Amino acid sequence: MSASTYRHLALSVRRAKYFHRVMGVYVRPLFKLDTYGHTSIIQRWQEATTQVNGARFYSMPIQHASTHEKQVASANVEKDGRQLVVTWRDGIKSRYHSLWLRVSCQCPKCLQAASNMKLIRMEELDCQTVLEKASVSNDGLAMSLMWKPGGHKGTIGLDYLRVNRYDPDALAVRHDLTTPLFLQEGDPIPEVNYEEVNVSEKGIYKWLRYINDFGICLMRNVPTEKLTIQKVVEKIAPLQRTIYGTVFDVVQESTPSNFAYSTVELPVHMDLTYYDTTPGLQFLHCLRFDDTVTGGDSTFVDLFCVAEDFRKQNPTEFEVLVRVPVIFARIHSAREHPVHMITERKIIEVNGIGEIVRINWHPGTQSSMAVPEEDLDGFFNAYLTFAKMIPVSSSFRKIRLRPGDMVGFNNRRMGHGRTAYEETAAGHRHLQGCYINIDEFKSRVQVLSLTVGDGSLAKRVFNGSSF
């Protein structure tokens, strides 16, 4: 993609809209204020690409085309066979590269229908492959194609071509629809009740949609028996095992293996940043929190929100945190199963057009640095400036969990911490926690959106992906 196209896309992504241009049709978002006081955008689509057992599924998680939009006015092979130009009946013009079309072929030799997985051997394809012929199939549902050399004949559904357009306008719409939402000043953390999550997939979807949109959700009235957290969270995906086990107890220990297992203040951080597979979602279930315990309030802040504010106010320092890597490490021999884990990452990671796709923040496990000495002054200036913005962010929240509360949050987005606390002889604080994989969470959100929700796209979850 050219530099000008990147700039066009970047501007389109940042542009605020009251109307979305969805595949050539302007669709006005419907704003609905739900019972928790949060505004959500409900996109109503006309039909699905495919229906299986009543569920709506799409070739890719992007808004689909209506019957009218899938009608083709013309299809022309251009640029000596290297490009197919499709003009749709609604006036949209799409361009597709000949090799993009070849690897997208949906004929039985190239795509296994049952698994929806490609059978093409990429090493056998020729970089000089071009289109020889292209026409709409007799049933009007697919594009019939023939390539040379080799003479391969195949088909690609018009719905697939329409949905998977990769022109700047289409990508800008997709970025808009997958951009997460921020809690505004004074907004409460969104809440659900255990019962609604326990009885239906619609309740699960509501719960996960809040986490996906805002990065955090509080569940009330969860039974306080031990390991209830596992039963609830496994409604999403299997638990992710770490060096702290599958379900861990957050209680005061005489010789803590983690500073969370003590009564000290926990500065805002993300868990396990020294893992390549840093846990995606974290859940904390309050089993006991006696009134005689002083302190121990939980703190949360949307580090994506902080990073965007940091970029606006300190663009030079922002670029430093994007460029200079740091080392995160967990080296601890004085534990039952010693660990020695080291990884190198940037504090802020961006994609090719400058969008933030990942944040890594844990001062407690940040180790040494392996960078040129001349980078250190600029790095620490940027690092400390970013740190000072965290406690004053509009997204900062402090709550005291009560027995029966379970908070779930995106560990790739939300920083969390805790104020120091003191227990008494009869007063104690006990939480249980666990993690799940970020990609399994996002998959569950998208599937529920298509089966029991409104069909809208899952938001970005900061797993390194632009969508």
N, C-alpha and C positions, 0 to 999 in steps of 0.2 A: 504494500500500500504506500502511496506517495506521501511526502511530507505535507502537501496541501490537503490530502484526504484526511490525514491524522488531525490536522488543525481543524478541519471542518467538523470531524466527529467530536473532537474535544469541546468545541463551542456548542455543538448540538446537545451534548450530554449535560453541559452546565446550564443550558437555557431553561428557564422556568416556563411551564406550559399550563394553560387551562384546557387546551385541547391537544390530544395526542394524534399524530398522523400515523395511523396503524395500517401499514401496507396499502397506503394510498387513500384510506378512508378516514376522515376526521371523526374521532370517537370522543365524546365528552365524558370525562370521569364522573362517576356518581359518588358524591361524598356522603358518608353515613356516619353519624355520631353514635357510637355504641354505648352500652350501659356503663362502661368504665370511663367514659369521657374522652376516648381517643378517636381521632379521625382516621378512617381507613378509606382507601381508594378501591372501589369495586369495579373491575372491568367486566362488562358483559359481552361475551363473544357469541357469534351466531351458530356455529357448528364445530364439531371436532374433526380432526383429520381421520381418525380411526375410532371405531367403537368396539370394545371387546367386553362381553358380559355386562353391558350397560355402562362401563367405565369409559371415560374419554382419555385418549392417549394421543401424543403428538410425536412427530419424527424427532423434533428437538424442542426443548422447553422455551418456546417463543410463540407469540400469538399466531393463531392459524388463519387461514384464508377462508372467506365465504365462498359460496358457489359462484357468485358473480365474479369475484376476484380471480378465481381459478380459470376463467375463460380467456383464451388466448386470441388476440387479434391478428398477430403475425409472429413468425419465428424465422429468423434469418441467420445463416452461417456467415460470419465476417472474419476479417483479418486472416485470410488464407486458411480458414478452418480452426483458428485458435480461439474463437469466441462465438458463442451463441447469444444473439440479442432477441429477447422475448418482449413483445409489447402486449400487455394485458388489456382486456376490454375496458378497464377503468382508467386507462391512460398511463399507468406505471410502466416504465421500461427497465428491464433487468438484463444484466450482462453476466454470462457465465463462462469461465475459462474451460477450454476443451478437456484438460486433464482433471479439473475439478469435477466435471461431468462424468468423466470415465471412472474415477474412483467412487462416484456416487451412484453408479449404475445399479439398478434394482432387479435385473433379470436373474433367473434362478442360478445361473453360473456364478454370479457376482455377489448375491445376497441370499443368505439362508433365512427363509421366511419365518420359521418357527422361533429362532433365536434373535432375529433382527440383527445379525452380525455379518460383517463382510467376509467373503471368501476369496477376494482378490489377492493374488500374490504380487505385491508391489514391485519386487525386484524384477518381475517379468515385463513390466510396463516400459514403454519407450518414451523418453522425454520429448520426442518429436511427434507424439500422437496428436492428431488433429481430427476435427469433425469432417466427415464427407457429406452426410445428409442429416437433416433434422425435420421432423414434421409431427403434428399432433396425431395421436392414435385415433382409430376409427370411433372408439367409444368416447373420445373427448376427455379422457381422464389422465392421460400420460403423454409424455414426449417420446416418440420413437427416434432412436439415434443410431448412427453408424459411424465408426471411426476408422481411420487408416494411419499407419499400416496395420495389417492384420484383418481388417474387415469385420471387427466385432460389432454385433448388433445387440442393442439393449434398449431398455426403457427406464424412464424416471417419472414418477407420479407428478402431475402438475401441482398437487398440494405440497409435495416436498420442495419443489422448486420455488413456490411462492413463499412458503414458510421460512426457507433457508436462504433467502436473499442476503447478500453480504455487502450491499451498497451502503454508503454513509448514512442515508436517511433511515434505513431499516435497522442498522446497528445502533443509531442514536435512540430510536424508540425502545429497542431492547434494553439499552443501558438505563434509560429513564425508568422503565418498569421494574428493574431489578435493583434500583438504588435504595438502600435502607432508610428508615425514618429515624428522626431524633426525638427523644423526649424534650419537650420545650420547658422553659422555666416554669416551675410550679406544678408540672404534670406529675401525677403519682405513678409509681411503678405499676404497670398493668397487672391485673389479678384474675385468677380463675379459681373455682372451687373444686376440691377433690372429687366430689360426687359427679359433676358434669364430665370430668375427664375419665372417670372410672366406668361410666355407663355407655359411652358412645364414641364413635370415631369423630363425630362432629365436635365433641368436647375436646378430644385430643388435638384436632386441627386448630381449634381456637387457641388452645394453649401454645402449640408450636408456632402458630402464626404470629402471636405476640412476641415470642423469642426471636423469630426470624425478622420481624419488622423492626423491633426496638432493641433487640439484643438481650432482653431480660423479661422474666415473668415470675410472679409470686403466686404459689398455689396455697390456698388456705384449707384448714380442717383435714389435713392428712393424718391418718391414724399414727400414733406415736410408738407403735411396736417396732423393735429393731428389724432392719432389712426390708421395711416397707418401701424404702426408697428404690430398692432393686426391682420390686414388683411393678412400681409405677413407671420407672424410667425404661424398663424393658418393653413397655408399650410403644416405644420409639425405635429402639435398636438394642443389640447386645451391648453390655457394658464393656468399656475398654480397660483392660488390666494394665497397671503401671507398677513402678517399684513400691508403691504404697498399697498394692493389692487391688481387688475389684471394688469392694466397698470399704471405706476407711472411716475410722472414728476420730473426730476432732474433739479431743479432750485434753485436759492438762496432764502432762507426764513429767516424772521427776528428771528423766534424761531424754528430752524430746529428740526424735529423729528428723523433725521438721519444725521450724519456728511456729507453725500453726498449732503444734501440740504443746504450746506453752501459753502463758497469759500475757505475753508482750504485745505491744501494738504491731499490727501488720500493715506496713505501707501498701498502697495500691500496687497490684502486680497481676500478671497473668501466670497461671500455673504451668510448670514443666516446660519452660521455653527451651530447655536443653535437649528435648526430644525432637527428632526429625518429624515425628507424627505427634506434635503437640496436641493434647486433647482438645476437641472442638467444643463440646458442651460440658459444663460442670453443674452439678446439682448438690445442694446442701439442705439437709432435712433436720429441722430442730426437734430433737426428742425431749430435751429438758433444758430449761433456762429459768432458774428460780429467781424470784423477785429480789432476794437478798444478794444476788450477784450484782456488783456494780461494774459498769462499763460493758465491753463486749459487743457494742453495736457493730453491725456489718456495714461496710461502705462499698459503693459501686460507682464507676464512672465510665462513660462511653469514650474509649480512647480513640475511636475513629472520629468522633466529634472534636475531641481535643486536638487531634492531628490536623483536621481541616481548619480549625481556628488558628493553630500554630502556623500553618502554611500562609494564611492571609496576613497574619501579623508579623511573621518573621520568615519571609520567603528564602532569604540566604541561609538561615540556620536550618530550615526545613530541608534544603538540598544537601546540607552536610549530613543529616541523619539518614537521608536516602542513600548517600554515597559511602559513608565510612562504616565498616562492619565492626561488630563487637562479638565477644566470646561469652556464651552462656555455659556454665558448667555445674555439675553436681558430682562432687568428689567427696565421698563420705565412707570411710572404712569402719568407723565405730558403730556399726549396725549389724543386725543379724545376717543380712545379705548385702555385703559391700557393693557400692556403685562407683563407677568412674565414667561419667558421661560428659562429653564436650561437643559443642556445635558452634558454628559461626554464622551470624545473621546480621542484617541491617535492622535498626530500630523501626524504620518505616520502609516498606517495600511498595513500589509502584509498578504499573504496567507501562506499555509503550506510549500511552498518551497521558501519563502522569496521574492516573487514578490510583488511589491507595487500595492495594489488594491484600495487605497483611501488615500487622503491627506486632512487634515483639518487645515486651516490657516486663522486666523483673529485676530491679536493682539488687535484690537479695541473692540472685544467682548469676549476676553479671560478673565475669571474671576478668582476666587480663585482656589486652588488646594487641593485635599483631598488625599494626599500621605504621606508616612513616611518622617519625617524630613531629614533623611539621603539621600533621593533621590534628594533633592532640589539643592544642589551644582552641581551635575552631570547634572541635567535637565537644569538648566539655562546656564551652559556652552554649552551644545548641542543646546539649543534653540537659543541662541545669535549667535552661529557659523552658524547655518542654516540661520538665518535672514540676516547676513552679506553677504551670498552668493547670495541672491536674486537680488540685483541691479547690480551685476557684471556677472550674468549668460549670456551665449551666446544666450539664448532665450529671453532676455529682449528686449522689443520694446517700443518705445514712438512715438505716432502719434497725430497730431491735427486733430480731426474730422471736417469735413466741412458739411454744410447743404446738406442733401441728402445722407449722409453716414450712414450706419447701420452696426454695428459690432456685430457678434454673436460668443460666445465662451463657452466652456465647463467649467462651474463653479465648477466642481469636479476636474478639472485639471489646468486651467489657473487662476493665480492670476491677479487681475487688480487693478488699482489705478488711481490717477490723480494729476497733479501738482496744486499748489495753483493758484488762478486767481483773477483778479480784473475787475469788470464791470465799465462802465461809465454811464452817464445819458442816453445816446442813444445806448449804446453797451451792449448786453446781450448774455447769453449762456443758451440754453434750449435743453435738451435731454428728450426723453421718453424711458422707459424701461419696460421689462417684462421677465417672466421666463416660461420654460416648463419642464416637468418631464424628467429625464434622460433616463428612460427605454422606454418611448414612442418615444423619439428621436432615440435611438438605433434600435428599432423595425422598425421605418420608414426608416432608412438607409438600413437595411437588406432587407426589402421588395422592395425598389426601386432598390437595387443592383440586385435582382433576376428578376425584371420585366423590367427595362429599362437600367440596368447597365451590368457589366461584370460577375456577379455572385460571386464576391469576398466577403469574410467575413467582417462584420463590425468589427472595431477595439474595443479594450477594452475602456470603458468610465469611469472607476474608480468609479463604483457603488458598489464595494465590490466583484465583480465577477472576476474570473480568465480568463474569455473569453469575 
